[in-house]
Amino acid sequence: MTRIDSNKLIASLVVTVCVFAMATGVSAQMAQNAVGTLASYFEMLETGNYESAAYMWTQPAQQRAARFGITYDDIVLKADCNSPIVRDLPVMRYHLNPTVKGTTRLNDHWYRLEFRTVVDTEKVEHLYYMFFDGQYYWLAYPQDYYCEGWPVIETKYFRIHYHADRARYLNPVSLAEVDRFVEIMADSLDISKDDLKMLAEGKIEYYFVDRDETVQQITGFLVKGTYDMASSDIISAFFPHHHEITHLLIDFKLRSLPLYTLPIMRSGAAVYYAGRWGKAPSTLMELGAYLLEYEIIELDSILTMHGFKRHSGSDIAYPVAGLFSAFLMEETNRWDYLDLYRDLSGQFDSINGMTEQQVQQVFVKAIKADSWSDLEKKFNEFSQERITDKAVVLPGALDGGKSILKESQFEVRSDKNWVSFECWGKPAQPVAGNILFDPVEELAGTSSGMFEEQYPQEFLFEGYRFGVRYDQNEVGLYDYATNYLMAKYIWGISPSEKYFDSTQNRISVRFRKELFDGQLPSEGSFKLLPR
């Protein structure tokens, strides 16, 4: 290397080091500015200057927080109601310094700030996201960072931001169904036409993310989806997520309510109206009836906040809560039910502190029962009806009815109330298959998450909306356009000789006709797949 080359190299290194130092210095200063902005925000919360604190959020965040006029009692700033600081401000205002334990620069415009402190030996943590517009720093929602630049599609009531990998699941049928669900709920909750117009004009922001882990990144919880109470947004890896939409619509109906609601009411209402995570209400409430019948769970065990949480991890609390909400609705009416919903809402300490006996007294008074024992007796009778007289799926074929489709491996019959399926297999071979029906032209070229789960890399989704998938252990009616299980019979839960006849190698089952939405199997519009 010549002397000239050495000088050039040294000069280049000096420039590189200077540029890096300048960039590092700028980054450090920008991070300090973000932390300083959060400190100013906390100071406003400490001093009660809530109006100014609200203006420290981005304009989109402010607009979404206020869009539907929902307010939560004792929450001074709805835009930040996810934060433990705002949820318990009388205590937390004395624990806001130092403000930040960690800062992450996500890109040129976004920062994530980690608040951590200890209050009475309990660790309190929260992540704040901050947007830098080139001049000022603003508090913002994490979904606005993680879903920034995603494509958007609008329906009558929704503005759907979707991950590119989810595009194939947004078919015209599911988009129409999510709007139809809002209007069905509006009728059930007595939401006025003017309020429906407000929803249509404002739009519900729906973030259709790629996986459950992305929901966790945004919300902090590893779940399929959630209703974000701060922004009134829906964030979900499932579409259409009627359960979470129901939470929003109940809050929208009540407008002003406490932030916390006893889980048996909050989750029970959403299951009653909407089911949960791809299972229709009728499916879950029949499951709840069986869980009670076989004493896998007791109603008393999920009355309190602690009791419900203890059973929610195994998902056995939700079906019973939904069934209990159906019972309460039958014993009262929708207006009294919503009053009861509000009565069992309040500050965290009051709801979390309710004892089993206190909750029992509220329910006894609500339905005008003589005692808790009297209420339990009525509920058990109601529960039994769900798996007998009011069941949506039962073992055994129709006695009579009209044959509407007959093939070499199955026959479908129908009468006024039921549609039955009799399916048989070849000698010494298991009875199993999936009768696909109702091909929908608009579903051509789309995908179904539920179908893909059942047939990973085996078969392409060909646009059949419904399927009756069966074997000797269980049978289910599936809506592949919306990814919902409409009804299911499981031999292991309710064994019956009517379901499987081993001598004829035949299964027989019938579904309520109302489940099919007028679309029944017929000649030329079905396909039989192996199980």
Secondary structure as UniProt FT lines:
FT   HELIX           3..47
FT   HELIX           50..54
FT   TURN            55..56
FT   HELIX           59..66
FT   TURN            67..68
FT   STRAND          71..73
FT   HELIX           78..80
FT   TURN            81..82
FT   HELIX           84..87
FT   HELIX           89..92
FT   TURN            93..94
FT   STRAND          102..105
FT   STRAND          110..119
FT   TURN            120..121
FT   STRAND          122..132
FT   STRAND          137..140
FT   HELIX           142..146
FT   TURN            147..149
FT   STRAND          152..154
FT   STRAND          158..162
FT   HELIX           164..169
FT   HELIX           172..189
FT   HELIX           193..202
FT   STRAND          204..208
FT   HELIX           212..219
FT   STRAND          225..228
FT   TURN            229..232
FT   STRAND          233..236
FT   HELIX           242..254
FT   STRAND          256..258
FT   STRAND          260..261
FT   HELIX           263..274
FT   TURN            277..278
FT   HELIX           281..293
FT   TURN            294..295
FT   HELIX           299..302
FT   HELIX           305..312
FT   TURN            313..315
FT   HELIX           317..331
FT   HELIX           334..343
FT   STRAND          345..346
FT   HELIX           348..352
FT   HELIX           356..367
FT   HELIX           372..386
FT   TURN            387..390
FT   STRAND          393..395
FT   STRAND          402..406
FT   STRAND          410..414
FT   STRAND          418..424
FT   TURN            427..428
FT   STRAND          433..439
FT   HELIX           441..443
FT   TURN            444..445
FT   HELIX           449..454
FT   TURN            456..458
FT   STRAND          464..470
FT   STRAND          474..479
FT   TURN            480..483
FT   STRAND          484..490
FT   TURN            491..493
FT   TURN            497..499
FT   STRAND          500..501
FT   TURN            502..505
FT   STRAND          506..512
FT   HELIX           513..516
FT   TURN            517..518
FT   TURN            523..524
FT   STRAND          526..529
//
